[in-house]
Amino acid sequence: MTSRSILVSGASIAGPTLAYWLARAGWEVAVVERTDALREEGQNIDVRGAAREVLRRMGLEDAALAATTGEQGTVFLDAQGRELARFTAGTDDTSGPTAELEILRGRLGALLHDATAGDVSYLFGDQIAGLGQDAGGVDVTFASGREQRFDLVVLAEGVNSRSRALVLPDARKQHLGMYVAYLTIPRRDDDTDEWRWFVVGGGRGVSLRPDDVGTIRASVNLMSDTRGLDELDRSGQVIVLRRAFADVEQAAPRVLAALEDGAPFYLEDLAQMRLPTWSAGRVAVVGDAAWCATPVSGIGTTLALSGAYTLAACLAGATDHHAGLAEYERRMRPFVGKAQSLPPGTPRVANPRSALGTKAFGAALRVIGSAPAQRLGGVLGGIGSPPADQYELPAWPTCR
């Protein structure tokens, strides 16, 4: 390709990965990020299958393994704190609710940033405000007032991408009917190095996960038919969560106490992104902005890393950007389709509203977690059995 300059919007996971590979291919790469610095916050994420292979090819696998959260496995408990099932951490690229490579999102983002900082121009504290393209390039207007022309622009933003509507107005969200609030709380002496998932009924759940910095990454999830709770202000969201979890005795009280004390948190209305195309002219999308599968898929990081690598390989190996973007979409669409095809009833089955449903789910967990089932490989290879190893990365840089 004669086109060699590109702007990537988003400095989380997909953005720096794409920047790394295109810089390696000789492109002039700039990354814009609306926050003033790298985001250090974030929950535990796992790196499996194809994504782990991307880190290997980048020479980052050992560094990522050295920065894992130390999570030793997953334990499901009922509303009284009684154990329902236990799963040890995986010892390979794909198996187990707890992967072998569990890392904080901010930690992985820092590794990717540091691997690119010498070859990529980063612009923090700014964002795309306008896009205008013609046959020769894309004119970008930034919120700061700065203007610059690039050969290509890629939006590696989140599911609520602000720039996507500028070029892909037909993007559609498919809501899953569940809210999740994420926050960090103090670690206590009785905490463990396991992911403790409390099934408390009423369409609710509480998760406590260890990290490697001496705190606990907590989340509470709530099934609801009401949309827009994520648009309330902080106090409104806290009231909703306090009322929803007021009668939950296990784990929830300490989470609610942290919220009352002003702990920062993020409330997400889980939704998948459905786009008819992932590009328009010289502007493309990658990662959650393109295909968010939601955290319940268990494969979001795998899609981000493998998708960014694939896009870079297809652009680097193509004769023109049209061919590169078409090949990227041809390769990734089937994999994304599998990832978004959640098991029937997800996430309702794992967050039952009725007492009968809660009892049935607990019974199912006991069976799945039994020794005979685990000797047979179990049926909970990951939450939803993500097909993380069912994607073959293209060769670099030919995209074959």
C-alpha positions in Angstrom: 0.0 0.0 0.0 1.1 3.5 -0.7 -1.1 4.8 2.2 1.1 4.8 5.3 -0.3 7.2 7.9 -3.0 6.2 10.3 -4.8 7.5 13.3 -6.0 5.0 15.9 -8.6 6.3 18.4 -8.4 4.5 21.7 -5.4 3.4 23.9 -6.8 0.4 25.8 -6.1 -3.0 24.3 -7.0 -3.2 20.6 -5.6 0.3 19.8 -2.0 -0.2 21.0 -2.0 -3.7 19.5 -2.9 -2.4 16.1 -0.4 0.5 16.5 2.4 -2.0 17.3 2.0 -4.1 14.2 1.4 -1.3 11.8 4.5 0.6 13.1 6.4 -2.6 12.6 5.3 -2.6 9.0 6.6 0.9 8.5 3.4 2.9 9.0 3.3 6.4 10.6 1.0 5.7 13.5 -0.7 8.2 15.9 -3.0 7.1 18.8 -5.4 9.5 20.3 -6.9 8.8 23.8 -9.6 11.0 25.4 -8.3 10.4 29.0 -5.3 12.4 30.2 -3.2 9.3 30.8 -3.3 5.6 30.5 -6.2 4.1 32.4 -4.8 2.3 35.4 -8.1 1.1 36.7 -10.0 -1.9 35.3 -11.1 -5.4 36.3 -9.5 -8.8 35.8 -9.4 -9.9 32.2 -8.1 -13.2 30.7 -6.0 -13.8 27.7 -6.7 -17.1 25.9 -6.1 -18.9 22.7 -5.4 -16.7 19.7 -5.0 -13.6 21.9 -2.2 -15.3 23.8 -0.5 -16.2 20.6 -0.6 -12.5 19.6 1.2 -11.6 22.8 3.8 -14.3 22.0 4.4 -12.8 18.6 4.8 -9.4 20.3 7.3 -10.8 22.8 5.0 -9.9 25.7 3.8 -13.2 26.9 6.4 -13.6 29.6 5.8 -10.0 30.9 2.1 -10.6 31.0 2.5 -13.9 32.9 4.7 -12.1 35.4 2.0 -9.5 36.0 -1.0 -11.9 36.5 -3.4 -11.3 39.4 -2.5 -14.6 41.1 -6.1 -15.9 40.9 -6.0 -19.6 41.8 -9.4 -20.7 40.6 -13.1 -20.1 40.7 -15.6 -20.9 43.5 -19.4 -20.7 43.2 -21.3 -20.1 46.4 -25.0 -19.8 47.3 -26.7 -16.9 49.2 -25.6 -18.3 52.5 -21.9 -18.6 51.4 -22.0 -22.4 51.0 -19.9 -23.8 48.3 -21.7 -25.1 45.2 -18.7 -25.9 42.9 -15.0 -25.3 42.6 -12.8 -25.1 39.5 -9.0 -24.8 39.6 -7.2 -22.3 37.4 -6.4 -23.4 33.9 -2.9 -24.5 33.0 -3.0 -23.9 29.3 -4.2 -21.3 26.8 -8.0 -22.0 27.0 -9.4 -24.0 29.9 -11.1 -23.1 33.1 -13.3 -20.2 34.3 -10.0 -18.8 35.7 -7.5 -18.7 32.8 -3.8 -19.3 33.3 -3.2 -15.7 32.2 -5.4 -13.4 34.3 -4.3 -9.8 34.3 -5.7 -6.4 35.2 -6.9 -4.5 32.2 -4.8 -1.5 33.1 -1.7 -3.6 33.5 -2.1 -5.2 30.1 -2.7 -1.8 28.6 0.5 -0.5 30.1 2.5 -3.4 28.6 1.1 -2.7 25.2 1.7 1.0 25.4 5.3 0.6 26.6 5.9 -1.8 23.7 4.8 0.9 21.2 5.9 4.2 22.9 9.1 4.4 20.9 7.5 4.0 17.5 4.0 5.5 17.9 2.9 9.0 18.6 0.4 9.2 21.5 -1.9 12.1 22.0 -3.7 12.0 25.4 -6.5 14.3 26.6 -8.0 14.7 23.2 -10.6 12.9 20.9 -12.1 12.9 17.5 -14.7 15.6 17.0 -15.2 15.4 13.2 -14.2 13.2 10.2 -14.3 14.2 6.6 -12.9 11.9 3.9 -12.4 11.8 0.2 -10.7 9.5 -2.2 -7.2 10.4 -0.9 -7.5 10.5 2.8 -9.3 11.5 6.0 -9.4 15.0 7.5 -9.7 14.7 11.3 -10.9 17.5 13.5 -10.0 17.0 17.2 -11.9 18.3 20.2 -8.9 20.5 21.0 -9.4 22.3 17.6 -6.3 20.6 16.1 -6.8 19.4 12.5 -4.7 16.7 10.7 -5.0 14.5 7.6 -4.4 10.8 7.6 -4.5 8.1 5.0 -6.7 5.9 7.3 -8.5 6.1 10.6 -9.4 3.2 12.9 -11.7 3.6 15.9 -10.5 1.2 18.6 -13.0 2.5 21.1 -15.5 0.9 23.5 -19.0 -0.3 23.0 -20.2 3.3 23.6 -17.9 4.8 21.0 -18.5 8.4 20.4 -16.9 8.6 17.0 -18.6 5.6 15.4 -21.8 7.4 14.6 -19.8 9.8 12.4 -19.2 7.1 9.8 -21.4 4.1 10.8 -24.8 5.4 11.9 -26.4 2.0 11.5 -24.7 0.5 14.5 -27.1 -1.4 16.7 -26.9 -2.4 20.3 -28.5 -5.7 21.4 -29.1 -5.4 25.2 -28.8 -8.6 27.3 -31.0 -7.3 30.1 -28.2 -7.2 32.8 -26.3 -4.4 34.5 -22.9 -4.9 36.1 -21.3 -2.4 38.5 -17.5 -2.7 38.8 -15.4 -1.3 41.6 -12.3 -1.9 43.7 -12.7 -2.5 47.5 -10.2 -3.1 50.4 -9.0 -6.6 50.9 -9.8 -8.3 54.2 -8.1 -11.1 56.1 -10.8 -13.6 55.2 -10.4 -12.9 51.4 -8.9 -15.6 49.3 -7.0 -15.8 46.0 -10.0 -17.3 44.3 -12.7 -15.8 42.2 -15.7 -16.1 44.5 -19.0 -15.9 42.6 -22.1 -15.7 44.9 -25.4 -16.8 43.3 -27.9 -15.0 45.5 -31.1 -15.2 43.5 -33.5 -12.5 42.4 -31.5 -12.1 39.2 -28.5 -10.9 41.1 -24.9 -12.0 41.7 -21.8 -10.7 43.5 -18.2 -11.4 42.5 -15.0 -10.9 44.4 -11.7 -11.4 42.6 -8.1 -11.0 43.9 -5.6 -8.7 42.2 -1.9 -8.4 42.6 -1.9 -5.0 44.3 -3.5 -5.9 47.6 -7.2 -5.1 46.9 -10.2 -6.9 45.6 -11.9 -6.3 42.3 -15.6 -6.5 43.0 -18.7 -6.5 40.8 -22.5 -6.8 41.4 -24.8 -7.8 38.6 -28.5 -7.3 38.3 -31.0 -8.5 35.7 -33.5 -5.8 34.8 -36.0 -5.0 32.1 -35.5 -1.3 32.6 -33.0 0.4 30.3 -31.2 3.7 31.1 -30.0 3.0 34.7 -26.4 3.6 33.4 -27.4 7.1 32.4 -28.4 8.1 36.0 -25.9 10.2 38.0 -23.8 8.5 40.6 -26.1 9.0 43.5 -29.0 7.6 41.5 -27.1 4.5 40.5 -26.0 4.0 44.1 -29.6 4.2 45.2 -30.6 1.6 42.7 -27.9 -0.8 43.7 -28.5 -0.3 47.4 -32.2 -1.1 47.1 -31.5 -4.1 44.8 -29.0 -5.7 47.1 -30.3 -4.6 50.5 -31.3 -8.1 51.5 -28.2 -9.9 50.3 -26.1 -11.0 53.3 -23.1 -12.5 51.6 -20.4 -10.2 50.0 -22.9 -7.4 49.1 -22.8 -5.4 52.3 -19.1 -4.6 51.9 -19.6 -3.6 48.3 -22.5 -1.3 49.2 -20.5 0.2 52.0 -17.7 1.0 49.6 -20.2 2.7 47.3 -21.6 4.7 50.2 -18.0 5.8 51.1 -17.6 7.2 47.6 -15.6 4.5 45.9 -15.3 5.0 42.1 -17.3 2.6 40.1 -18.6 2.0 36.6 -22.2 0.7 35.8 -22.5 -1.0 32.5 -25.7 -2.0 30.7 -24.4 -5.2 28.9 -25.0 -5.0 25.2 -23.5 -6.6 22.1 -22.7 -4.4 19.0 -24.2 -5.5 15.6 -22.8 -3.6 12.6 -23.5 -4.4 9.0 -20.0 -3.4 8.1 -16.8 -2.6 10.0 -15.6 0.1 7.6 -16.8 3.1 5.6 -14.3 4.3 3.0 -11.0 5.0 4.8 -12.4 4.7 8.4 -12.7 1.3 10.2 -13.7 0.0 13.6 -12.1 -2.8 15.7 -12.6 -4.2 19.1 -15.7 -3.5 21.2 -16.6 -0.5 18.9 -17.1 -3.1 16.1 -18.4 -6.2 17.8 -18.6 -6.1 21.6 -19.6 -9.6 22.8 -19.9 -8.4 26.4 -18.0 -9.8 29.4 -20.3 -12.8 29.8 -18.9 -14.2 26.5 -15.6 -14.7 28.2 -13.8 -13.7 25.0 -13.6 -9.9 24.8 -9.9 -9.6 25.2 -9.3 -12.4 22.8 -11.3 -10.6 20.2 -9.6 -7.3 20.8 -6.0 -8.7 20.5 -6.7 -11.1 17.6 -8.9 -8.6 15.7 -6.3 -5.8 16.0 -3.5 -8.1 14.8 -5.7 -9.4 11.9 -6.5 -5.9 10.8 -2.9 -4.9 10.9 -1.8 -7.9 8.9 -4.5 -7.4 6.3 -3.6 -3.8 5.8 0.1 -4.4 5.8 -0.2 -7.2 3.2 -2.8 -5.6 0.9 -2.3 -3.7 -2.4 -4.8 -1.1 -1.2 -6.9 -0.3 1.8 -10.1 -1.5 0.2 -8.7 -5.0 -0.2 -7.1 -5.0 3.3 -10.3 -4.0 5.0 -12.4 -6.5 3.1 -10.0 -9.3 4.0 -10.0 -8.3 7.7 -13.8 -8.5 7.8 -13.8 -11.8 5.8 -11.5 -13.4 8.4 -13.0 -12.0 11.6 -16.7 -12.2 10.9 -17.1 -16.0 11.5 -15.0 -15.8 14.7 -17.0 -12.9 16.0 -20.2 -14.6 15.1 -19.3 -17.6 17.3 -18.3 -15.3 20.2 -21.5 -13.4 20.1 -23.6 -16.6 19.9 -24.0 -17.0 23.7 -25.4 -20.2 25.2 -29.2 -20.3 25.3 -30.6 -18.3 28.2 -27.3 -16.3 28.9 -27.1 -14.4 31.1 -30.5 -15.3 32.7 -29.5 -18.9 33.5 -26.6 -17.9 35.6 -28.6 -15.1 37.3 -31.9 -16.7 38.0 -34.7 -14.5 39.3 -36.9 -17.2 40.9 -36.2 -19.4 43.9 -36.8 -22.5 41.7 -34.4 -21.2 39.1 -31.7 -20.4 41.7 -32.1 -23.9 43.2 -31.8 -25.5 39.7 -28.7 -23.5 38.8 -27.1 -24.5 42.1 -27.8 -28.2 41.4 -26.4 -27.8 37.9 -23.2 -26.3 39.3 -22.8 -29.2 41.7 -23.0 -31.6 38.8 -20.6 -29.7 36.6 -18.2 -29.2 39.4 -18.2 -32.9 40.4 -15.1 -35.0 40.1 -16.5 -37.2 37.4 -17.6 -34.2 35.3 -14.2 -32.5 35.7 -12.4 -35.7 34.8 -14.4 -35.7 31.5 -13.3 -32.2 30.9 -16.5 -30.6 32.3 -18.8 -28.3 30.4 -17.7 -25.1 32.0 -14.3 -24.7 30.1 -14.9 -21.0 30.4 -18.0 -19.1 31.2 -19.9 -19.9 28.0 -17.0 -22.0 26.7 -15.5 -19.2 24.6 -14.0 -20.5 21.3 -10.7 -18.7 22.0 -8.6 -21.4 20.2 -10.9 -21.6 17.2 -9.4 -18.8 15.2 -6.2 -19.1 13.1 -4.2 -15.9 13.1 -3.1 -14.9 9.6 0.6 -14.9 8.8 2.5 -11.7 9.1 2.5 -9.6 7.0 1.0 -11.4 4.1 -2.4 -12.0 5.8 -2.4 -15.6 4.5 
